Amino acid sequence: NAGVMQNPRHLVRRRGQEARLRCSPVKGHSHVYWYRQLPEEGLKFMVYLQKENIIDESGMPKERFSAEFPKEGPSILRIQQVVRGDSAAYFCASSPLWSSGANVLTFGAGSRLTVL
Amino acid sequence: GQQLNQSPQSMFIQEGEDVSMNCTSSSIFNTWLWYKQDPGEGPVLLIALYKAGELTSNGRLTAQFGITRKDSFLNISASIPSDVGIYFCAGQMNYGGSQGNLIFGKGTKLSVKP
């Protein structure tokens, strides 16, 4: 019974390149959330998705960042033209369809992006 | 934006000691959560609180949801070496059906006294 799987665990990119981070939710979970964690900081909400729908993207930067959760396959967080300030750990969490409380969010181990 | 003030920022513990940390907010939350994060890993939920005044335990951990809905504390009794890590509080407002918009504190780093 695998938990939330994120890959890659570590990613190094040069400025201007693209970064793609993948998240496979817990089997049976249909809600996916992405969070960003800067060094020595707490996690900051970015986006909440259901299959083929963005529900809340209030935490996403307006440019260069996009997220999707297709009908088939993992959720993808895409960062175009990366800059040094994008270096961070990106965490994905998932929850079941009819969650009634926040305690059903299960977090992955994170993807650590380093921009040179 | 909304912020949670978590304190202390860091603390050293000796095995057997009790530990306390707390979070305060200028906003009211419907849910308070406490997570622990080990190096290189994602946060793991320790305790969830849903009602003002609620006191909940999970083994040696006890957490309370403040009456004003603007604060929470976490106590760890009789600490052991594996308690080392970073503890985060998180608040949630539960608006519009979006249940993932957690606001996190900056964390309390627990280390073992040298």
HADDOCK unambig.tbl for C-alpha pairs under 7 A between the chains (distance, minus, plus):
assign (segid A and resid 33 and name CA) (segid B and resid 100 and name CA) 6.58 0.50 0.50
assign (segid A and resid 41 and name CA) (segid B and resid 106 and name CA) 4.84 0.50 0.50
assign (segid A and resid 42 and name CA) (segid B and resid 104 and name CA) 5.42 0.50 0.50
assign (segid A and resid 42 and name CA) (segid B and resid 105 and name CA) 5.53 0.50 0.50
assign (segid A and resid 42 and name CA) (segid B and resid 106 and name CA) 4.28 0.50 0.50
assign (segid A and resid 42 and name CA) (segid B and resid 107 and name CA) 6.17 0.50 0.50
assign (segid A and resid 43 and name CA) (segid B and resid 104 and name CA) 5.76 0.50 0.50
assign (segid A and resid 44 and name CA) (segid B and resid 103 and name CA) 6.81 0.50 0.50
assign (segid A and resid 44 and name CA) (segid B and resid 104 and name CA) 6.76 0.50 0.50
assign (segid A and resid 45 and name CA) (segid B and resid 101 and name CA) 5.95 0.50 0.50
assign (segid A and resid 45 and name CA) (segid B and resid 102 and name CA) 6.60 0.50 0.50
assign (segid A and resid 48 and name CA) (segid B and resid 100 and name CA) 6.72 0.50 0.50
assign (segid A and resid 91 and name CA) (segid B and resid 42 and name CA) 6.97 0.50 0.50
assign (segid A and resid 102 and name CA) (segid B and resid 99 and name CA) 6.06 0.50 0.50
assign (segid A and resid 102 and name CA) (segid B and resid 100 and name CA) 6.81 0.50 0.50
assign (segid A and resid 103 and name CA) (segid B and resid 48 and name CA) 6.13 0.50 0.50
assign (segid A and resid 107 and name CA) (segid B and resid 42 and name CA) 5.73 0.50 0.50
assign (segid A and resid 107 and name CA) (segid B and resid 43 and name CA) 6.23 0.50 0.50
assign (segid A and resid 108 and name CA) (segid B and resid 42 and name CA) 5.50 0.50 0.50
assign (segid A and resid 109 and name CA) (segid B and resid 40 and name CA) 6.99 0.50 0.50
assign (segid A and resid 109 and name CA) (segid B and resid 41 and name CA) 4.47 0.50 0.50
assign (segid A and resid 109 and name CA) (segid B and resid 42 and name CA) 4.24 0.50 0.50
assign (segid A and resid 110 and name CA) (segid B and resid 41 and name CA) 6.64 0.50 0.50
assign (segid A and resid 110 and name CA) (segid B and resid 42 and name CA) 5.98 0.50 0.50
